[in-house]
Amino acid sequence: MSDRSLLRTDSTNLFTDRAVEIIQKHHSTEQGKPLFLYLAYQGVHEPRQSPEHYYDKYNETIADLQRRQFAGMLSALDEGVENVTAALRESSMLQETLWIVTTDNGGPTTECSTTGQSNWPFRGSKCSIWVREQRTRPADALAALSRPLLQRQEGGTRGTGFLYWEGLPAASQGIRYTGLIHAADWLPSVVAVSRHDIAAIWVAYFSRWQRYRC
């Protein structure tokens, strides 16, 4: 398949097809060996596009065009995750797979390239700072930190995510982790769950695995 043949192909579908291909190949040629798959979907990032059949089904339920297109991009992503999950199941790999689904920032709701997203109940956007009062006097910033969460501008810095693994202890299933975590914390956490020596990994960062387990 040449690069030119991929023109006008939705990247979400393209990434999904490639992930499924990697899983199937691993199953057929590398059984028994671990697989690390980093699947960084571009949806629901700009541009606000997806194949029409994904957002046409929302024509009667979502009046706002941006929100309807966003819903279409999200539907394409959901379908992709479903197909990847099916490939893992068919390859008898699902039970031993640890899913880490996360994001790098909040949605661009008011600044940058708005894509119809919502960061409710938080204010702020991807390109806004944590607390807008920090642009003024330090005293104002401290006062802002004591305000209720609904009044904070953390929409651009708080991200959602989840872990899924059938091997998670029962006491850890369905719990909500409310602590702080940074993207750099994932590496030592994955190393910890794989039971490798974490001492040789970036010791400046923290493994959250014990927090997830308890």
VENKA-V384376 format. One record per pair of residues at least 12 apart in sequence whose ideal C-beta (glycine too) atoms are under 6 Angstrom apart, sorted by sequence separation. I is the first residue (numbers start at 1). GAP is how many residues later the second one is. D is the distance in whole Angstrom. If there is no record, write none. Layout:
BEGIN
i;gap;d
I;GAP;D
I;GAP;D
END
This chain:
BEGIN
i;gap;d
107;12;5
55;13;5
58;13;5
106;13;5
131;13;5
188;13;5
55;14;5
111;14;5
112;14;5
110;15;4
112;15;4
192;15;4
109;16;5
111;16;4
193;16;5
55;17;3
108;17;5
111;17;6
188;17;5
192;17;4
54;18;4
108;18;4
189;18;5
188;19;4
189;19;5
19;20;5
106;20;6
185;20;5
189;20;5
48;21;5
54;21;5
105;21;5
132;21;5
184;21;5
185;21;6
50;22;4
54;22;5
131;22;6
50;23;5
185;23;5
15;26;6
50;26;5
130;27;5
181;27;6
128;28;5
12;29;6
44;29;4
121;29;5
124;29;3
43;30;4
44;30;6
123;30;5
125;30;6
126;30;5
11;31;5
12;31;4
124;31;4
125;31;5
122;32;5
123;32;6
124;32;5
43;33;6
122;33;4
43;34;5
41;36;6
119;36;3
10;41;5
172;41;5
169;44;6
70;45;6
70;46;3
67;49;5
106;49;5
66;50;3
106;50;4
105;51;6
106;52;6
103;56;4
102;59;3
101;60;6
101;61;5
20;63;6
100;63;6
12;64;4
16;64;4
23;64;4
27;64;4
12;65;6
19;65;5
99;65;4
16;67;5
20;67;4
46;67;4
48;67;5
98;67;4
12;68;5
23;68;6
46;69;6
95;71;5
END
